[in-house]
């Protein structure tokens, strides 16, 4: 309990490999003290037990951090099997205990032998760990106030509930590990050998349950597995405690161990679903779960994904480019692409996937590293904002509210910590592809099922890939959220050209347009013969053009907005459609000023926003309030850190100006108009989004096969309502796999 809060910092500083080696020697020394203390001195025995508790707490953290790094390298969930390996060690220890007890070997000799084995075997095994740069967790610099995310997570009912689940299963596991043998001996008057054998049975069942865990979770999902596990555990405990015979006690211990196997590992996984909030949530779940009788920590910080950069991206750079690649830190990793065909069960369609993830034209993206000079310049500009003279308009009626903006600017300058979010971004599965000389920065989340359906997600304005990460995880690993693993997608989230870390296209008039870049990425570079697509706002237009131009590869599209018909007969407009057109005209007059400016004179606006972070924040935060389902309360939908990270991405990459290009290109008729999309199309309308077209209007341009009016949510639905959006995507595309 004392060492755990300090263990994360220590492991971060020295790395898991060194930590495990050093602590192995401490564990060996503590066992030596226990051995001598058992024979000679009670105080020495107590001191040895205290040191053993401290050392194993530190050891647990280091091993879990390394296990998480291995899991990230493999790209698939294997954490329960690391817990199974740990449990296998306890089974081996129990088996040795049975033998030593049967042979009447003194406890002091038994413990001394174990100490000797640990001192030699563990350092030898640690030499085979991942290199420190690959396994070291993300280091958080000293200014970070770690208490704040934790305190915030304590107020989240779901996080506390998950912590209580972890506590319940951890108590069940700990009680079984510590008391099964004693209880069997006391209640049934059997020998110590039989009692120890009962404990070994419990631990064997626990290990088997964890080894089978990934397959079971993938098949049935978290919720079903945990409910079943709770029922099995309860049955096992009742049978063990109430059964009148030794045989029933053994049967109960087996059910007890099998049921208790997955509760704690799955709880930790649930707490880490959203990387931006994972540290706080995991710390809360661990703090609750650590109250268990037998402590085995699963708390860890998220390791930085190694950036094996075989070449820097072909992009135009300037001295302030925040993306850097150091080949000395990340040596080349030669890989030969291997193509495998994945057939979805029950269908005749095959999806070609390239494996490993890198192809000759794709590579891991370099780490993002904003310099201290840039951070200091941002703070200086924020602190020296020249505020406009106020005039008699209240609240948000004439634009961004001054009081709210001043509060955000103060927080951005003094308390917001970019390094925390930079580390979270670097932990995402980023890659780079070169499409006809245009570098594309994209995320790839591989689906948990071998028949995962490839999908490309495209955000709108003023947003970035950050809006889509939670949705992407839900789609890639549905079993983590109570869904069916067979509904999994392999999710690709490219950054639009000129947004965040994707450079703009080199020419206004020359191809390829963005939808063609997306097709080249999905079909030619990543090797998906057939795939699906989703988008809203600007992303809806790109997705529409993708479905129209490449119906031979695009199985279907899912939209949150539509392209209006190129031409239509005004006399044939229905009353419902006319009401919609009238609402669009009202919206354009009241809310469309930004669009007109960005479509006609974007440069004039760009100079001010590129020079003033306060102006940049004011320009985009007003849209988050106006277009979301927040009811006028921004904080009900978006945290300050989320909004400021979006603004920081635009600021540090200098892309606010280039993010206006799609508006200008469309207005100048440089973008292909959508005429008729024949692939199956779903339209999901969130009530606070910009427009609400009736189905008949959408059917003038699209082959609408699913039309959904959502109960809540707005323009940023992937962030506001990821569960609703993921469900609609899953239901629609299930028929098109």
Buried (B, 14 or more C-beta within 10 A) or exposed (E): EEBBEEBBBBBBEBBBBBBBBBBBBBBBBBBBBBBBBBBEEEEBBEBBBEBBBBBBBBBBBBBBBBBBBBBBBEBEBBBBBBBBBBBBEBBEBBBBBBEBBBEEBEBBEBBBBBBEEBBEEBBEEBEEBBEEEBBBBBEBEEEBEBEEBBEBBBEBEEBBBBBBBBBBBBBBBBBBBEBBBBBBBEBBEBEBBBBBBBBBBBBBBBBBBBBBBBEBBBBBBBBBBBEBBBEBBBBBBEBBEEBEEBEBBBBBBBBBBBBBBBBBBBBBBBBBBEBBBBBBBBBBBBBBBBBBBBBBBBBBBBBBBBBBBBEBBEBEEEEEBBBBBEEEEBEEEEBEBEEEEBEBEEEEBBBBBBBEBBBEBBBBBBBBBBEEEBBEBBBEBBEEBEEEEEEEEEEBEEBBBBEBBEEBBBBBBEEBBBBBBBBBBBBBBBBBBBBEEBBBBBBBBBBBBBBBBBBBBBBBBBBBBBBBBBBBBBBBBBBBBBBBBBBBBBBBBBBBBBBBBBBBBEEEEEEBBBBBBBBBBBBEBBBBBBBBBBBBBBBBBBBBBBBBBBBEBBBBBBBBBBBBBEEBEEEEBEEEBEEBBEBBEEEBEEBBEBBEBBBEEBEEBBEEBBEBBBBBBBBBBBBBBBBBBBEEEBEEBBEBBBBBBBBBBBBBBBBBBBBBBBBBBBBEEBBBEBEEBEBBBBBBBBEBBBBBBBBBBBBBBBBBBBBBEBEEBBBBBBBBBBEBBBBBBBEBBEEBB
